[in-house]
Amino acid sequence: ERRAAEWRAEGIDAAAVVARGDAATVVAAAATRAGAGWIAMAGHGQGGLGGLALGGTALRIVQTTALPILLVAAPPAGGFRIGADAAEEGR
């Protein structure tokens, strides 16, 4: 709820939802109930070849809903290095 409140303060229409069940089914149903125009989520890409570089949950959501999906890579465990930090590390 804290993150949704921060987004609302910035003028973004956001709501926090807590639900129980299969993640793909719950996300698709919640988006449909809310009248969402699209779904945004972070993916870990752990689905392997069968997941086509999508994690299992992300792939199931793609298969479950007709809504457009924006899938962004979740940051690695140590976080992303950008700018001067990355240059110093030789990346």
Contacts in CASP RR format, 6 or more apart in sequence:
PFRMAT RR
TARGET T0000
AUTHOR 0000-0000-0000
METHOD contacts of the structure
MODEL  1
ERRAAEWRAEGIDAAAVVARGDAATVVAAAATRAGAGWIAMAGHGQGGLG
GLALGGTALRIVQTTALPILLVAAPPAGGFRIGADAAEEGR
1 16 0 8 1.000
3 14 0 8 1.000
3 16 0 8 1.000
4 14 0 8 1.000
4 15 0 8 1.000
4 16 0 8 1.000
7 14 0 8 1.000
8 14 0 8 1.000
15 34 0 8 1.000
17 30 0 8 1.000
17 34 0 8 1.000
19 26 0 8 1.000
19 30 0 8 1.000
20 26 0 8 1.000
22 60 0 8 1.000
23 57 0 8 1.000
23 60 0 8 1.000
24 56 0 8 1.000
24 57 0 8 1.000
24 60 0 8 1.000
24 61 0 8 1.000
24 63 0 8 1.000
24 64 0 8 1.000
25 60 0 8 1.000
25 64 0 8 1.000
27 39 0 8 1.000
27 41 0 8 1.000
27 57 0 8 1.000
27 61 0 8 1.000
28 39 0 8 1.000
28 61 0 8 1.000
28 64 0 8 1.000
28 65 0 8 1.000
28 67 0 8 1.000
31 37 0 8 1.000
31 39 0 8 1.000
31 65 0 8 1.000
31 67 0 8 1.000
32 65 0 8 1.000
32 67 0 8 1.000
36 67 0 8 1.000
37 67 0 8 1.000
37 68 0 8 1.000
38 67 0 8 1.000
38 68 0 8 1.000
38 69 0 8 1.000
38 70 0 8 1.000
39 61 0 8 1.000
39 65 0 8 1.000
39 67 0 8 1.000
39 68 0 8 1.000
39 69 0 8 1.000
39 70 0 8 1.000
40 69 0 8 1.000
40 70 0 8 1.000
40 71 0 8 1.000
40 72 0 8 1.000
41 58 0 8 1.000
41 61 0 8 1.000
41 69 0 8 1.000
41 70 0 8 1.000
41 71 0 8 1.000
41 72 0 8 1.000
42 71 0 8 1.000
42 72 0 8 1.000
42 73 0 8 1.000
42 74 0 8 1.000
43 54 0 8 1.000
43 55 0 8 1.000
43 58 0 8 1.000
43 71 0 8 1.000
43 72 0 8 1.000
43 73 0 8 1.000
43 74 0 8 1.000
44 55 0 8 1.000
44 74 0 8 1.000
45 51 0 8 1.000
45 53 0 8 1.000
45 54 0 8 1.000
45 55 0 8 1.000
45 58 0 8 1.000
45 73 0 8 1.000
46 55 0 8 1.000
46 56 0 8 1.000
47 53 0 8 1.000
47 54 0 8 1.000
47 55 0 8 1.000
47 56 0 8 1.000
47 59 0 8 1.000
48 55 0 8 1.000
51 59 0 8 1.000
52 59 0 8 1.000
54 62 0 8 1.000
54 71 0 8 1.000
58 69 0 8 1.000
58 71 0 8 1.000
61 69 0 8 1.000
62 69 0 8 1.000
81 89 0 8 1.000
81 91 0 8 1.000
END
